[in-house]
């Protein structure tokens, strides 16, 4: 049995974080705690392979069974050409389970405690935790056996001996040996504390895992990668890797754009790659001397990537079209999923979902709505700043407005839809005109009182035209033969326009 005594390079335990209060585990405090331990500093400078423990996911109800199937490799149909796909799972007692039937029996035993929410709470608690133990060693039969032995010892100490059941399985299909655990969060004893890990707990378990690996013959440390000192050679290697990865991303984006009718969010990927190039350039400047051959070589590599992204006008236009098309697919997908829950039709009746699954679906839809709305806003700004022609910009921006309306579920009739899109465009442009007329460009002479008065009259005239359009649209929406949900969504859009205009008009008053 592996010794439980602390090893000489023990890291200090980090304090727990209290929810809702001031965090005692800020990045700066945690760093001071770690580096105040001579043993931790020594381990960080010594280097060596890292013992890694991470929480992969949490599960409620039947999701636990899916994790068990994944760990036991029973989540796919058996392939006659590759026998032995299923692997043995071991529980906290050392019993072995293999195959769907045996896993199902374990799940049914665990599930007796599932879905029991605390009084006064609506959402069921988490029933299981999926954790991965990984060793930084070559994936050889010997190293796999030693990694499993160390993981078993740590799991007995921190899971089984504290009252929590688990299933574990060794996976052999990666570069490094790693062991998967699914831990039942419910304590064996009635009224026992539920299983929960915070960053401090994970660090202690990781510390134990590194010690266990060393004692079976695998030299590992539990230091964090970011605390290790980096010399110029290490940073150079990271830069070379970064250049290689960003070039792969640029090639991938080019391949996607060259497809027929591409629908990838090219503008977002393009900006992300350019940001990465900027960060790489900053790293290059830190480790190389000005005008040195090494700096010229590395900066030349990043320049090639940047030049490939900033291509000719036709390529930019294709990227804009691809982005708009991709965002349209996301908006349509969101609308379809929402309609399944809220707007059933004879052709598409409302789907029946269990409360837990319904909650999961709503959470997914909220995230999809937020991501798509954010991406539409980012695309709008990128298109405005691009060097595309004015007609092409207007066409793309018009499509984005339609996507936004689709997200909100507003489709009344052809004329009203056009009016809503036109109003969205005018309200959006009003703010830009306001900034342009009211805020002199840097270097311009201060505007005269007469010029400011003329600008204010121009803005007020434009605002009056928009307000008339809003009133016309409100009348069309009230009279339209549509469902109350669609009418309510359209009225909400128009109310937002009114609020935007009211705020802008308040800013036009001269002091």
N, C-alpha and C positions, 0 to 999 in steps of 0.2 A: 504493500500500500504506500502511496506517495505521501511523504511527510507534509504536514500542514504548517510547519514553522515558517515564519517570514524569512525571505531570502535577503541577502545583503543589499540588493538593489531595489528594495521595496519602494514603490511610489506612495506618496502621502494620499490618504483617502480624502476625497473632495466632499465638502458639506452638502447636505441635501438642499434642494430648491423648494421653497414654499410657494404654492400657487397663490396668486392674488396679492402677494406682498412683495416687498423689495427683494430682488434676487441676491442671495449671498454667494452665488456661484457665477459671477460675471467672468468674462474672458480674462480680464486683468487679474482678478483675485485667484482664479484657477491657475493661471500661469505662475503667479508668485508662490502658490502652495506647492506646485510641482517642482519648480526650480529651487525651492528652499531645501529640498531633500538632496544631500550630497550623493546618495545612492542613485537617485533618479538622474541627476546630471551626469554621473559617471556612465550609466547605462545609455543615455542619449548620445554621448560622445563615442562610446564603444561601438555603436551600430549593431548590426546583426539582424536576423529575420524578425519580423513583427508577428506576435500572436494577435489575431483579430477576432473580436466577437461583436456581432451586430444583430439588432432586432430587425428581422426582415419584414414582418407584418403582424397584425392582430386579427383575430377571427371571432365572429359571433355565430352561434348555431352551426348550420350545415357547412359554413366556410371552414370549420375545423376539420371536417371530413375531407374536404378538398385538399387541405394542407397535408393531411395524413397520406392521401393518395399520391400527392406530388413527392413526398419524402420516400414513400415505398415504391415509387415508379409504377403505380397501378392507375395513373391518371390517363393512360392511353390504351388503345386496343392492342393486345399482344401481337407481336410480329413473329410469324413462324420462322423467318430467316435469321432472326437474332434472338435465340432463346436466352433465358436468364436475365431478362430485363428487370423483373421484380427483385427487390432487395430485401434483406431481413431487417426488421425493426426490433429494437430492444426497449423494454420498459424499465421503470425504476427498480424493479425486482430482478432484472436480468432475464425475464421471460422473452422468448423470440416469437414474432408474428410475421407472417408473410402472405401476401395475396389479399384480394378484395374482401373475402368472407371474414378472415381473421381481423382485418382492420375495421370492418363494420361492427364486429362484436365489441372491440375496444371503444369505438365511437359511441355505441349505444349505452355502454356503461358510463362514459363521461357525460353524455347528454342528459342524464337524469338531473343534473344541477344547472343545465343551461337555461337561458332566457328568463331568469328570475331577477327582475328589476327591483331596486330598492323602493320602499313606499314613498310616493311623492315624485318619482322620476318616471319619465315616459320611455326613454331609450334603454333597451336591455344592455347590461354590462358586457364587456369583452370576456369571452369564454376561454380563449387560448392565445398563446404567444408563440410565434415562429421565430426561432433564434438559430443563428449559424455560427459555428466555431470553425475558424480557418487557420491553418498553419502556413507560414511562409517557407515551405520546403518543396522539393521536387516531388511530383506525384508518382512515387514508386511504391510497390507493395509493402516494403518495410516501413516507409514513412507514413503510409496510410494506417498501418497497424499501430504505430506509436501514437499518431494523432488521435486515433479512436480511444486508445488506452488513457491518454491524458484527459480527453473530453469526458469520458466516463467518470473519472475520479472527480473532476470539477462539478459535474452534474449531480453526483451523489451528495456532495457537500452542500451545494447552494440551492438545489431543487428538492431532491428526494428527502434529505434529512430535515428539511424545513416544512415538509408536509404537502409537496406538490408532485403529482404524477406527470410522467412524460413518456413520449416515444422518441427514439433517436435512430438515425440511419446514416451510414457512411456513404457519401457520393464519390465516385471515382472518375467522373467525366469532365474534369476541369484541370487547369494547370497546377493547382495546389490542392492538397488533400483537405477536405472539409466535411464537417458533420452537421447534419440538420437536426434540430429538436423542435417538437411541438409540445409545449408545457400547458397542462390544464390549470387555468387561473384559480379555480375553486379549491380551497383547502380540503384535505381529507377529513378533517374534524369539523363537525357542524359549528358554525360561528367563527371559524378560523379566518385569519386575515387573508385577503385575496392576494394573488401573486402580482407583483408590480416591480418594475425596474426603472430607476432614474439614472442619469449619467454617472452619478457617484457609484451606484451599485454595479453598473456595467464595468466601470474602471477596476473595482475590486475583483470582480470575477475574471476579468482579462488579466489582471496581475497574477491571480492564482493559476490561470491557464498557461501563462508564459513559464511560470515556475514548474508546473507539471510537465511541460514539454522538455524543459532542460533536464529534469530528473530522469526522463526516459531516454535522454540522449540527443534531443534536438535543441540546438542553441537558439533560444528565442528571448525577446525582451517585450515588455509591455509599454514602452515609451510611445508617445504620439509622434507621428511623422513630422508634424510642423515644428516640434521642439528640437529636432536634430539640427546641429550646425551644418551649414552648406558651404563648401568651398567653390572656387571658380569652376572646377571641372564638373562638379555636380550640377551647378546652375547651367553650364554649357550643355550638358546632356539633356537637361529639362527643356532648354530652348530648342535643341535639335528635335526632340520628341514633339514639342509644341508645333514647330514648323511642319513636321511630317503630318501631324493630325489635322492642322488647319488646311494643308494642301489637299488632304483627302476629302475634307468637307467641301472645299471649293470645287473639286472634281465631281463630287456627288451632286452639288447644286447645278453644275453645268450639264451633267447628264439628265437631270430632272427637267431642266429648261428646254433641252433639245427634244424632249418627247413631244408627240402630237397632242395638242390641247393640254399642256401641263396644268396642274392645279395645286402646286406646292406653294406655301407662303414664302416666296423667294425674297421679298424685301426684308422680311424679318431675319431669315438666314443670312442674307447679305450683310445686314447691319451687325449681326452677332460675329460673323467672321472678321469684319473690319475692326470691331472692338478687340477681338483676340489678337489681331495683328498689332494694334496699338500697344497692348500689354506686352507682347513679345518684344517690340522695339524698346520699351522702357527697360526690360530686363537686359537686353543687349547693351544698352548704354551704361548700365551699372557695372558690367563685368569686362567691358572693352575700353580701350583708350581711343580718344578722338583721332580720326584719320588713320587708324590702324588698319592693316589688311584684314584682320579678323572681323572688325566691325563692318568694314565694307562688304565682306563676304556674306555675313549674316543679314545685314540690312538689305543687301541685294536680293536675297531669297524672299524676304517679306515684301519687298517692292514688287516682285514678280506676281505674288499672290494678290496684292492690292490692285495691280494693273489688270489682272485677269477679271477681277470683280467689276472694275470701273471701265467696262467695255464701251462699245459704240452705242448710239441711240437706238437702233433696232433691238439690240439685246436688252436694253433697259425697258423698252416697251413690252417685250415678251415677259420680263419679270413682273411688270405691273399687271399684265393680263393674267398671268399665272396666279399671282397673289389674290386678285379680285375673284377669280374663279374658285380658288380653294376656300376662301372665306365664305363664298356663296354656298358651297357644299356643307360647310360647318353650320351655317345659319339654317339651311334647309333641314339638316339632320336634327338640330335642336328643336325646330318647330314640329317636326314629325313626332319626336319623342314626347313633347309637351302635349300634343293633340291626343296621343294615346291615353294620357291620364286625365285631361281636362275637357277635351272637345270631341267626344266620340261621335261617329257618324254611322249610318246604316252599313256602309262598306267597311268601316273601321270601328267596330264596337269597343267600348272601354275595356281595357285589360284588367284582369283580377289579380292582385298581388297580395301576398301576405304582408302584415304591417311592417315587419323587419325589412323585407325586400322593397317595399314602397318607400321606406325611409332612405334606403341605400340609393334607390333610383332618383329620389328628389335631391339628394346630396350630389350625385353625379351631374344632374341637370344644372344645379346651381353653379357648379364649377365650370361646366361647359359654357354656360351663358356668360360668366365672368371672363373666361379666357377669350371667347370669340369677340365679345364687345371690346375688350382691351386690344386685341389684334386688329380689329377694324379701325379703332382710333389711331393705333400706331401706323397702320397702312395709310390712313388719310394724311397724316403728317408727312410721311415719307414721300407720298405722291406729290404733295404740294411743293416740297423742297427739291424734287427731282428736276432734271433738265429735259423732261419730255415736253412735247408741244402742248399749247394751251387746250386745243380741242381734245387731245388724248387724255389730258388730266381731267377735264370736265366729264368726259365719258366714264372714266374710272371712278371718280368721286360720286357720280350719279348712281353707279352700280352699288357702291358701298352704302349709300343712303337707302337704297332698296333692300339691301341685306339687313340693315338696322331695323327697317320697318317690318321685315319678315320675322326677325327675332322677336319683335313685340306682338306678332300675330295680327297685324293690321292689313287687311285686304278687303276693300269695300266694293268699289267699282273702278273701272279704268280711269275715269275723269277725276274722281276723288283721290285715288292713289297718286295720280300725277300731281294734283294740287298739294298733297301732303309732302311729296318729294320736293316740290318747288319751294314750299315753305321752309323745309329743313335746310335747303341750300341757302335761302335768303337769310335765315336767322344765323346760320353758320358764318356767312360772309359779312353780315352786319358787324359782328365783333371785330373782324379783320379790318373792315373799312374804318371803324371807330378808332382802332389803334393807329391806323395810317394817317387819319386826318387830325387826331388829337395829339399824337406824340411825334414831335419832329425827329427826323433822323439825325443821328449824331453828326455834328459839323454844320447843320443848317442854322440859319439865323433865326432868332425868336420870331414867332408869328405876331403880326399886328392884331389889334383888337378887331378890325374889320374882317381880317381873314378868319379869325376864330369864330366870329359871328356867322360868316358864310358857311363855314364847316358845320356849325351847330344846326343851321337851317337844312343843310343837305342831309344830315343824319336824321333830323326830325321828320323830313319828308319821306325818307326811306322807311322809317319806323311806322309811319301812318299807313303806308302801302302794305307793309307786312301785317299790321293789325287788321286791316280790311280783309286780307287773305285768310287770317285765322278765323275771323267771324264767319266768312263764307264757308270755310271748311267745317266749322262747328255746326252750321245749319245743314250742310250735306250729310254729316255724320248722324245728326238727330233724325233725319228723314229716311236714311238708308235702311232697307229691309235686311238687316244683319242681326246676328245673335247679340245678346247683351254683353257677352265677354268681349267681342270684337269692338262693339261701340265704346265700351269702357276703356279698352286699350287705346283706341284712337283719341278719345277725349283726354286721356292722360298725356299723350304726346303733345296735343295742342296746349294743354295747361302748362307743360314744361316750356313750350315756346313763349307763352305769355310771361312766365316768370323770368325767362332769359331777357326778353325785351324790356321788362320793367326794371330789371337791374341795370341794363345798359342805359336806358333813358335817364335813370337817376344820376348816372355818371356824366351825362352830357350837360348838366346844369353848370353854368359858369359861377365861379366864386367871385 
